[in-house]
């Protein structure tokens, strides 16, 4: 077996490994001899199958196992013998020519392959026991904690029905059914029922939510909009559409107290623990 280093640049290393055909044949014979002791082939007594016969029947598959075993061993052995620590599993490059591969499997040609990898760099660590470090701390202001808590409550907010007859305003959540049409014809994705929509969220096409401000439960409205030129569905981009909208519910946001109960819903033991988390992330 011959191992030649073909590249040593920075952290990169490459090696060419050549295993002669005689060595492969020796390993193949050992494998077939082991197989003969347990092979059960019609016409032969168990354990008495001649190796030449096994070579004819199982030669190529057994050689494939020998080749794979050799590659696996060298992938580990080549770096180890040279005190190199690969940063990742070495990349193996085998012959691509079918005739060459066939000759190897037939035992008529040497096995040649390359290993490529990068090594873990060796650092010269200096003595730092005498160094002094200054630890900087960040004071988290109470207003920052308050703003963070407000954002959390906004994200976890709930809604409750508006009083009967009350009109929807920005921040309210509507439940709507709608049918959209372009040039009088319904289009794919333009019809839905029971859709929640928070006015002012920007969830729908620009202008859609604004035209539902002031709507009441049970009210029917016609909403006219134009899909943006940059709209994700190309056949709708830039098209004018008209939606027949039915408002089935109007809900207003429910105020969420910032207390221990809220903290528990967020997965913390109490409000103090939640504030500690906010401080730690800010610092």
Secondary structure by P-SEA (a helix, b strand, c coil): cccccccccccbbbbbbbbcaaaaaaaaaaaaaaaaacccccccccccccaaaaaaacaaaaaaaaaaaaaaaaaaaaaaaacccccccbbbbccccaaaaaaaaaccbbbbbbbbbbccccccccccccbbbbbbbbbbcaaaaaaaaaaaaaabbbbbbccccccccccbbbbbccccccccccccccccccccccccccccccccccccccccccbbbbbbbbccccccccccccbbbbbbbbbccccccccccccaaaaaaaccccaaaaaaaaaaaac
